[in-house]
Amino acid sequence: MHTKLDIRASSSDHGLVDRRRKHIACCATHVFVKNGYERATVDELAHACSMSKGNLYNYVGSKEDILYLAIDRGLSRLAETIEGLRDRLSNVAPADALREFMKTYYELIGEDPDFTLFTYQETKNLDAKARRRVLESAARDVAACEGLLRRGVEVGEFHIGNITLMAHDIVVSGHMWAVRQWFLRSQCTLEEYTREKTESILKAILAEARGAMEVGKV
């Protein structure tokens, strides 16, 4: 995901602007998660960044810009990890690759579940162009999982009717740890949750398991 949305900056030093915006995004995320976008004030955001309001506006044009930068920062981190994971798993057997994908993705969600919940709640406050970029980034996570599943189908290891739908199910199940953490944490650990979800998915899509189930129905 790229932070190129015509965000106004007073400085012509692009390196400085990029560094300051990363700092602003990091600090602002904590304020937004704690107070929510609507209640968070620019004064609070500036204070969290150890900047004056005037200095803050050297690098952004509005509170909405800061919200976008905060969401972009988290999604970019996810995207970079998924991209590296996809390359690393390209020659791994599909079932093992899926286990590793889900383990890594769910651990990323578990490291900062409040960010995932915050993104779900606050993306609506972005303008249409920024919102579209957020959705495109989310779609890339699904596409990475979809590619892994498709490879499993092509080599005959997986049997899946709708690959895209299954990829969405896997990714959203990871998000669910953050969205429903208030309940799930009382039932299991993230490791247990991941293992349960992974084995449930594999049981449903492994060609051998599917064939055995079909034989049992006859």
C-alpha positions as a Markdown table, in Angstrom:
| # | Residue | x | y | z |
|---|---|---|---|---|
| 1 | Met | 0.0 | 0.0 | 0.0 |
| 2 | His | 1.4 | 3.4 | -0.9 |
| 3 | Thr | 0.9 | 6.7 | 1.0 |
| 4 | Lys | 0.6 | 8.8 | -2.2 |
| 5 | Leu | -2.8 | 10.5 | -1.8 |
| 6 | Asp | -1.8 | 14.1 | -2.5 |
| 7 | Ile | -1.3 | 14.7 | 1.2 |
| 8 | Arg | -0.2 | 18.3 | 1.7 |
| 9 | Ala | 3.3 | 19.0 | 3.1 |
| 10 | Ser | 5.1 | 22.3 | 3.6 |
| 11 | Ser | 8.6 | 20.8 | 3.4 |
| 12 | Ser | 10.2 | 19.9 | 0.1 |
| 13 | Asp | 12.5 | 17.5 | 1.8 |
| 14 | His | 10.8 | 14.2 | 0.9 |
| 15 | Gly | 13.0 | 12.1 | 3.1 |
| 16 | Leu | 12.2 | 14.3 | 6.1 |
| 17 | Val | 8.5 | 14.3 | 5.3 |
| 18 | Asp | 8.5 | 10.5 | 5.0 |
| 19 | Arg | 10.3 | 10.1 | 8.4 |
| 20 | Arg | 8.0 | 12.5 | 10.1 |
| 21 | Arg | 4.9 | 10.9 | 8.7 |
| 22 | Lys | 6.0 | 7.5 | 9.9 |
| 23 | His | 6.5 | 8.9 | 13.3 |
| 24 | Ile | 3.1 | 10.7 | 13.2 |
| 25 | Ala | 1.4 | 7.4 | 12.1 |
| 26 | Cys | 3.0 | 5.4 | 14.9 |
| 27 | Cys | 2.1 | 7.9 | 17.6 |
| 28 | Ala | -1.4 | 8.7 | 16.3 |
| 29 | Thr | -2.4 | 5.1 | 16.1 |
| 30 | His | -2.4 | 4.8 | 19.9 |
| 31 | Val | -4.5 | 7.9 | 20.2 |
| 32 | Phe | -7.1 | 6.8 | 17.7 |
| 33 | Val | -7.3 | 3.3 | 19.2 |
| 34 | Lys | -7.8 | 4.8 | 22.7 |
| 35 | Asn | -10.2 | 7.6 | 21.9 |
| 36 | Gly | -11.7 | 6.8 | 18.5 |
| 37 | Tyr | -11.3 | 8.9 | 15.4 |
| 38 | Glu | -14.2 | 11.3 | 16.1 |
| 39 | Arg | -13.2 | 12.0 | 19.7 |
| 40 | Ala | -9.4 | 12.3 | 19.1 |
| 41 | Thr | -8.4 | 16.0 | 18.7 |
| 42 | Val | -5.5 | 17.4 | 16.6 |
| 43 | Asp | -4.1 | 18.8 | 19.9 |
| 44 | Glu | -4.0 | 15.3 | 21.4 |
| 45 | Leu | -2.4 | 13.9 | 18.2 |
| 46 | Ala | 0.2 | 16.6 | 18.2 |
| 47 | His | 1.0 | 16.1 | 21.9 |
| 48 | Ala | 1.4 | 12.3 | 21.3 |
| 49 | Cys | 3.8 | 13.1 | 18.5 |
| 50 | Ser | 5.8 | 15.6 | 20.7 |
| 51 | Met | 5.0 | 18.3 | 18.1 |
| 52 | Ser | 3.2 | 21.6 | 18.1 |
| 53 | Lys | 0.0 | 21.6 | 16.1 |
| 54 | Gly | 1.7 | 24.0 | 13.7 |
| 55 | Asn | 4.7 | 21.6 | 13.2 |
| 56 | Leu | 2.3 | 18.7 | 12.7 |
| 57 | Tyr | 0.6 | 20.6 | 9.8 |
| 58 | Asn | 4.0 | 20.9 | 8.1 |
| 59 | Tyr | 3.6 | 17.2 | 7.2 |
| 60 | Val | -0.2 | 16.6 | 6.9 |
| 61 | Gly | -3.2 | 18.7 | 5.8 |
| 62 | Ser | -5.9 | 17.3 | 8.1 |
| 63 | Lys | -6.8 | 14.8 | 10.8 |
| 64 | Glu | -8.2 | 12.6 | 8.1 |
| 65 | Asp | -4.7 | 12.5 | 6.5 |
| 66 | Ile | -3.3 | 11.3 | 9.9 |
| 67 | Leu | -6.0 | 8.6 | 10.0 |
| 68 | Tyr | -5.0 | 7.4 | 6.6 |
| 69 | Leu | -1.3 | 7.4 | 7.5 |
| 70 | Ala | -2.0 | 5.4 | 10.6 |
| 71 | Ile | -4.0 | 2.7 | 8.8 |
| 72 | Asp | -1.6 | 2.6 | 5.9 |
| 73 | Arg | 1.3 | 2.0 | 8.3 |
| 74 | Gly | -0.3 | -1.1 | 9.7 |
| 75 | Leu | -1.5 | -2.5 | 6.4 |
| 76 | Ser | 1.9 | -1.9 | 4.7 |
| 77 | Arg | 3.5 | -3.9 | 7.5 |
| 78 | Leu | 1.1 | -6.8 | 6.8 |
| 79 | Ala | 1.6 | -6.5 | 3.1 |
| 80 | Glu | 5.4 | -6.7 | 3.4 |
| 81 | Thr | 5.3 | -9.7 | 5.6 |
| 82 | Ile | 2.8 | -11.5 | 3.3 |
| 83 | Glu | 4.9 | -10.7 | 0.2 |
| 84 | Gly | 8.0 | -12.2 | 1.8 |
| 85 | Leu | 6.0 | -15.2 | 3.1 |
| 86 | Arg | 4.5 | -15.9 | -0.4 |
| 87 | Asp | 8.0 | -16.0 | -1.9 |
| 88 | Arg | 9.4 | -18.2 | 0.9 |
| 89 | Leu | 6.5 | -20.7 | 0.6 |
| 90 | Ser | 6.5 | -21.0 | -3.2 |
| 91 | Asn | 8.3 | -24.4 | -3.2 |
| 92 | Val | 6.7 | -25.7 | 0.0 |
| 93 | Ala | 4.1 | -28.5 | -0.1 |
| 94 | Pro | 0.6 | -26.8 | -0.2 |
| 95 | Ala | -0.7 | -28.2 | 3.1 |
| 96 | Asp | 2.5 | -27.2 | 5.0 |
| 97 | Ala | 2.5 | -23.8 | 3.2 |
| 98 | Leu | -1.1 | -23.1 | 4.3 |
| 99 | Arg | -0.2 | -24.0 | 7.9 |
| 100 | Glu | 2.7 | -21.6 | 7.8 |
| 101 | Phe | 0.7 | -18.9 | 6.1 |
| 102 | Met | -2.1 | -19.1 | 8.7 |
| 103 | Lys | 0.4 | -19.2 | 11.6 |
| 104 | Thr | 2.3 | -16.2 | 10.4 |
| 105 | Tyr | -0.8 | -14.2 | 9.5 |
| 106 | Tyr | -2.7 | -14.9 | 12.7 |
| 107 | Glu | 0.4 | -14.1 | 14.8 |
| 108 | Leu | 0.6 | -10.7 | 13.0 |
| 109 | Ile | -3.0 | -10.0 | 13.9 |
| 110 | Gly | -2.4 | -11.2 | 17.4 |
| 111 | Glu | 0.6 | -8.9 | 17.9 |
| 112 | Asp | -1.6 | -5.8 | 17.6 |
| 113 | Pro | -5.3 | -6.8 | 17.6 |
| 114 | Asp | -6.4 | -3.3 | 18.5 |
| 115 | Phe | -5.1 | -2.1 | 15.2 |
| 116 | Thr | -7.2 | -4.6 | 13.2 |
| 117 | Leu | -10.3 | -3.6 | 15.2 |
| 118 | Phe | -9.5 | 0.1 | 14.8 |
| 119 | Thr | -9.2 | -0.4 | 11.0 |
| 120 | Tyr | -12.5 | -2.1 | 10.8 |
| 121 | Gln | -14.2 | 0.7 | 12.8 |
| 122 | Glu | -12.5 | 3.7 | 11.3 |
| 123 | Thr | -12.0 | 3.1 | 7.6 |
| 124 | Lys | -15.4 | 4.6 | 7.1 |
| 125 | Asn | -14.1 | 8.0 | 8.1 |
| 126 | Leu | -11.7 | 8.1 | 5.1 |
| 127 | Asp | -12.6 | 9.7 | 1.8 |
| 128 | Ala | -13.5 | 7.4 | -1.2 |
| 129 | Lys | -10.0 | 7.4 | -2.7 |
| 130 | Ala | -8.3 | 6.5 | 0.6 |
| 131 | Arg | -11.0 | 4.0 | 1.4 |
| 132 | Arg | -10.4 | 2.3 | -1.9 |
| 133 | Arg | -6.7 | 2.0 | -1.2 |
| 134 | Val | -7.4 | 0.4 | 2.1 |
| 135 | Leu | -9.7 | -2.2 | 0.5 |
| 136 | Glu | -7.1 | -2.9 | -2.3 |
| 137 | Ser | -4.5 | -3.6 | 0.4 |
| 138 | Ala | -6.9 | -6.0 | 2.1 |
| 139 | Ala | -7.6 | -7.7 | -1.2 |
| 140 | Arg | -3.9 | -8.4 | -1.6 |
| 141 | Asp | -3.9 | -10.4 | 1.6 |
| 142 | Val | -6.7 | -12.5 | 0.2 |
| 143 | Ala | -5.0 | -12.8 | -3.2 |
| 144 | Ala | -1.8 | -14.2 | -1.6 |
| 145 | Cys | -3.9 | -16.9 | 0.3 |
| 146 | Glu | -5.9 | -17.6 | -2.9 |
| 147 | Gly | -2.7 | -18.2 | -4.9 |
| 148 | Leu | -1.5 | -20.7 | -2.3 |
| 149 | Leu | -4.9 | -22.5 | -2.4 |
| 150 | Arg | -5.0 | -22.6 | -6.2 |
| 151 | Arg | -1.5 | -24.2 | -6.3 |
| 152 | Gly | -2.8 | -26.9 | -3.9 |
| 153 | Val | -5.8 | -27.5 | -6.2 |
| 154 | Glu | -3.6 | -27.6 | -9.3 |
| 155 | Val | -1.3 | -30.3 | -7.9 |
| 156 | Gly | -4.2 | -32.3 | -6.7 |
| 157 | Glu | -3.6 | -31.8 | -2.9 |
| 158 | Phe | -6.6 | -29.6 | -2.3 |
| 159 | His | -10.2 | -30.0 | -3.4 |
| 160 | Ile | -12.0 | -26.6 | -3.2 |
| 161 | Gly | -15.2 | -25.4 | -4.9 |
| 162 | Asn | -14.7 | -21.7 | -4.5 |
| 163 | Ile | -11.1 | -20.8 | -4.0 |
| 164 | Thr | -11.7 | -17.0 | -3.5 |
| 165 | Leu | -14.4 | -17.6 | -0.9 |
| 166 | Met | -12.2 | -20.0 | 1.0 |
| 167 | Ala | -9.3 | -17.5 | 0.9 |
| 168 | His | -11.6 | -14.8 | 2.4 |
| 169 | Asp | -12.7 | -17.3 | 5.1 |
| 170 | Ile | -9.1 | -17.9 | 6.1 |
| 171 | Val | -8.1 | -14.2 | 6.2 |
| 172 | Val | -11.3 | -13.1 | 8.0 |
| 173 | Ser | -10.9 | -15.9 | 10.5 |
| 174 | Gly | -7.6 | -14.3 | 11.4 |
| 175 | His | -9.2 | -10.9 | 11.8 |
| 176 | Met | -11.9 | -12.5 | 14.0 |
| 177 | Trp | -9.3 | -13.0 | 16.7 |
| 178 | Ala | -9.1 | -9.2 | 17.0 |
| 179 | Val | -12.7 | -8.4 | 16.5 |
| 180 | Arg | -13.9 | -11.0 | 19.0 |
| 181 | Gln | -10.9 | -11.0 | 21.3 |
| 182 | Trp | -13.1 | -10.0 | 24.3 |
| 183 | Phe | -14.6 | -13.5 | 24.0 |
| 184 | Leu | -12.0 | -15.7 | 22.3 |
| 185 | Arg | -9.3 | -14.9 | 24.9 |
| 186 | Ser | -11.5 | -16.5 | 27.6 |
| 187 | Gln | -11.8 | -19.7 | 25.5 |
| 188 | Cys | -8.3 | -20.3 | 24.1 |
| 189 | Thr | -4.9 | -18.9 | 23.3 |
| 190 | Leu | -4.0 | -17.5 | 19.9 |
| 191 | Glu | -1.9 | -20.6 | 19.3 |
| 192 | Glu | -4.8 | -22.9 | 20.1 |
| 193 | Tyr | -7.2 | -20.8 | 18.0 |
| 194 | Thr | -4.8 | -20.9 | 15.0 |
| 195 | Arg | -4.3 | -24.6 | 15.3 |
| 196 | Glu | -8.1 | -25.3 | 15.5 |
| 197 | Lys | -8.8 | -23.1 | 12.5 |
| 198 | Thr | -6.0 | -24.5 | 10.4 |
| 199 | Glu | -6.9 | -28.1 | 11.0 |
| 200 | Ser | -10.6 | -27.4 | 10.4 |
| 201 | Ile | -9.7 | -25.8 | 7.0 |
| 202 | Leu | -7.4 | -28.6 | 6.0 |
| 203 | Lys | -9.9 | -31.2 | 6.9 |
| 204 | Ala | -12.4 | -29.5 | 4.6 |
| 205 | Ile | -10.1 | -29.1 | 1.6 |
| 206 | Leu | -7.5 | -31.9 | 1.6 |
| 207 | Ala | -8.4 | -34.0 | -1.4 |
| 208 | Glu | -7.7 | -37.3 | 0.5 |
| 209 | Ala | -10.0 | -36.3 | 3.4 |
| 210 | Arg | -12.7 | -35.1 | 1.0 |
| 211 | Gly | -12.5 | -38.3 | -1.0 |
| 212 | Ala | -12.9 | -40.4 | 2.2 |
| 213 | Met | -15.9 | -38.3 | 3.2 |
| 214 | Glu | -17.5 | -38.8 | -0.2 |
| 215 | Val | -16.9 | -42.6 | 0.0 |
| 216 | Gly | -18.5 | -42.7 | 3.5 |
| 217 | Lys | -21.7 | -41.1 | 2.1 |
| 218 | Val | -22.1 | -43.8 | -0.5 |
